[in-house]
Amino acid sequence: EEVLCLQRQKNSMSMNSASLFPHDKLIATADADTTAQLWELTKTGALLHTLRGHTNHVASVRFSPDGARLVTNSVDSTVRV
């Protein structure tokens, strides 16, 4: 069994939540720095995209059951799809 470690930036704040893509190819993480990130899981664990838009800590992140959407919610009292 392989274990993949995501390499976050040294100045990154704490990670609050993670959600596995329904087909095990991506993971999304919610961060205290107001962003969510999409990571590749199949080989490298590379950061693919940083999602911005919240103005306070991202509390949680979840993929829809079919994987078509990603939902984040934040301490700023907003939900983004």
Contacts in CASP RR format, 6 or more apart in sequence:
PFRMAT RR
TARGET T0000
AUTHOR 0000-0000-0000
METHOD contacts of the structure
MODEL  1
EEVLCLQRQKNSMSMNSASLFPHDKLIATADADTTAQLWELTKTGALLHT
LRGHTNHVASVRFSPDGARLVTNSVDSTVRV
4 41 0 8 1.000
4 45 0 8 1.000
5 45 0 8 1.000
6 27 0 8 1.000
6 29 0 8 1.000
6 39 0 8 1.000
6 45 0 8 1.000
6 47 0 8 1.000
7 45 0 8 1.000
7 47 0 8 1.000
8 15 0 8 1.000
12 31 0 8 1.000
12 33 0 8 1.000
13 31 0 8 1.000
13 32 0 8 1.000
13 33 0 8 1.000
13 57 0 8 1.000
14 31 0 8 1.000
14 32 0 8 1.000
15 29 0 8 1.000
15 30 0 8 1.000
15 31 0 8 1.000
15 32 0 8 1.000
16 30 0 8 1.000
16 31 0 8 1.000
16 32 0 8 1.000
16 57 0 8 1.000
16 58 0 8 1.000
16 59 0 8 1.000
16 60 0 8 1.000
17 29 0 8 1.000
17 30 0 8 1.000
17 58 0 8 1.000
17 59 0 8 1.000
17 60 0 8 1.000
17 61 0 8 1.000
18 27 0 8 1.000
18 28 0 8 1.000
18 29 0 8 1.000
18 30 0 8 1.000
18 61 0 8 1.000
19 27 0 8 1.000
19 28 0 8 1.000
19 29 0 8 1.000
19 61 0 8 1.000
19 62 0 8 1.000
19 63 0 8 1.000
19 70 0 8 1.000
20 26 0 8 1.000
20 27 0 8 1.000
20 41 0 8 1.000
20 63 0 8 1.000
21 27 0 8 1.000
21 28 0 8 1.000
21 41 0 8 1.000
21 63 0 8 1.000
21 67 0 8 1.000
22 63 0 8 1.000
22 65 0 8 1.000
22 66 0 8 1.000
22 67 0 8 1.000
23 67 0 8 1.000
24 41 0 8 1.000
25 40 0 8 1.000
25 41 0 8 1.000
25 42 0 8 1.000
26 38 0 8 1.000
26 39 0 8 1.000
26 40 0 8 1.000
26 41 0 8 1.000
26 48 0 8 1.000
26 63 0 8 1.000
27 38 0 8 1.000
27 39 0 8 1.000
27 41 0 8 1.000
28 36 0 8 1.000
28 37 0 8 1.000
28 38 0 8 1.000
28 39 0 8 1.000
28 61 0 8 1.000
28 62 0 8 1.000
28 63 0 8 1.000
28 70 0 8 1.000
29 36 0 8 1.000
29 37 0 8 1.000
29 39 0 8 1.000
29 61 0 8 1.000
30 36 0 8 1.000
30 58 0 8 1.000
30 59 0 8 1.000
30 60 0 8 1.000
30 61 0 8 1.000
30 72 0 8 1.000
31 37 0 8 1.000
31 57 0 8 1.000
31 58 0 8 1.000
32 57 0 8 1.000
32 58 0 8 1.000
33 57 0 8 1.000
34 52 0 8 1.000
34 53 0 8 1.000
34 54 0 8 1.000
34 55 0 8 1.000
34 56 0 8 1.000
34 57 0 8 1.000
34 58 0 8 1.000
34 74 0 8 1.000
35 50 0 8 1.000
35 51 0 8 1.000
35 52 0 8 1.000
35 53 0 8 1.000
35 54 0 8 1.000
35 58 0 8 1.000
36 50 0 8 1.000
36 51 0 8 1.000
36 54 0 8 1.000
36 58 0 8 1.000
36 61 0 8 1.000
36 70 0 8 1.000
36 72 0 8 1.000
37 47 0 8 1.000
37 48 0 8 1.000
37 49 0 8 1.000
37 50 0 8 1.000
37 51 0 8 1.000
38 47 0 8 1.000
38 48 0 8 1.000
38 49 0 8 1.000
38 50 0 8 1.000
38 51 0 8 1.000
38 70 0 8 1.000
39 45 0 8 1.000
39 46 0 8 1.000
39 47 0 8 1.000
39 48 0 8 1.000
40 46 0 8 1.000
40 48 0 8 1.000
51 70 0 8 1.000
51 72 0 8 1.000
51 80 0 8 1.000
53 80 0 8 1.000
54 72 0 8 1.000
54 74 0 8 1.000
54 76 0 8 1.000
54 78 0 8 1.000
54 80 0 8 1.000
55 74 0 8 1.000
55 76 0 8 1.000
55 78 0 8 1.000
56 74 0 8 1.000
56 75 0 8 1.000
56 76 0 8 1.000
57 74 0 8 1.000
57 75 0 8 1.000
57 76 0 8 1.000
58 72 0 8 1.000
58 73 0 8 1.000
58 74 0 8 1.000
59 73 0 8 1.000
59 74 0 8 1.000
59 75 0 8 1.000
60 72 0 8 1.000
60 73 0 8 1.000
61 70 0 8 1.000
61 71 0 8 1.000
61 72 0 8 1.000
62 70 0 8 1.000
62 71 0 8 1.000
63 69 0 8 1.000
63 70 0 8 1.000
63 71 0 8 1.000
64 70 0 8 1.000
64 71 0 8 1.000
69 81 0 8 1.000
70 81 0 8 1.000
71 79 0 8 1.000
71 80 0 8 1.000
71 81 0 8 1.000
72 79 0 8 1.000
72 80 0 8 1.000
73 79 0 8 1.000
73 80 0 8 1.000
74 80 0 8 1.000
END
